[in-house]
Amino acid sequence: MQRLDKSQKEKVTQFQSISGTSVATAIHCLQASNWASELALDIFYSSDFPEASEEEPNVDEEAIVKLFETYKDKQQDAILAEGIQQLCDELGVEPADIVMLVASWHFQAAAMGEYSREEFVQGMCSMECSSLDELRHHLPKLRAELQDDQTFREVYNYAYDFSREPGQKCVQLDTALAMWQLVFGVRPWKLLEAWCKFLTDHHRRAISKDTWAQLLDFAWTVKPDLSNFKDDAMSAWPTLVDDFVDHQRSCHCQHLQEQHQLLWLTRAAAAIDPTAAAVQSRRDKCITARPSILCSRHDTPMQQQGQAER
């Protein structure tokens, strides 16, 4: 069974309120009608429905509700941080594991650290998992889903709203950095470390949704050396991305200048005193390649004094 988006979840809830049926049955009827609510109700109330119901996925909704009750908060009708930690402990994963982000995406959880009853039940039904063991065995499949480009993009875009504090329009920088480390840990981006350092040193502000979304296109289309980056009017990258590229190019030019300066100084020294330059070059190589030998041959003044006394 496929993951339900927000619109489909609303139709499932509406279908249940009218028909009084289970989540699994509601999803089955809506899928059979291509998510046309009126047609789905016609299917449900028609004489042909019992035959169609034989094709329903084997999902025990009562077991899912019971599982929800195991982890839900005592005061609120939701699984909160403590319950999620317990759930993760019993699944054998950390809450910060990428697989829990994928699971939250299937649940269509509105906020980090919280699963409502509706989110949990509908999400488990969409994954066809009725028990903790079934969910545990389903985790490798959730990880594998991230290798699909479209699914990865959907999870990546979902992560922004999922990470946003209630009432805030943007994601705070520290949260965005941690989430980028998480999602790009599965499909690495070579400029991730440079990007995060640039933001920490030069930006220090919240991240907009436009920047978040377009960074994935940047990571997937622009080469690590930025040779194919286009900064003309047609490209329309976010300003922050343009600033990052300018910074990277500036750092690269500075590095080249330092290399050229060092090369010039070396050649100048060799022109003045070729012998001394050659000796210094051999010493530098020795220091770099064999520091332990260098230390053993050049004792400290205190060690030299001890050797003279002996």
Buried (B, 14 or more C-beta within 10 A) or exposed (E): BEBBEEEBBEBBEBBBEEBEBBBBBBBBBBBBBEBEBEBBBBBBEEEEBEEBBEEBBEBBBEBBBEBBEEBBEEEEEBBBEEBBBEBBEBBEBEBEBBBBBBBBBBBBBBBBBBBBBBBBBBBBBBBEBBBBEBBBEBBEEBBEBBEEEEBBBBBBBBBBBBBBEEEEEBBBBEBBBEBBEBBBEBBEBEBBEBBBEBBEEEBEEBBBBEBBBBBBEBBEEBEEEBEEBEEEEEEEBBEBBBBBBEBBEEEEEEEEEEEEEEEEEBEEBBEEEEEEBEEBEEEEEEEEEEEEEEEEEEEEEEEEEEEEEE
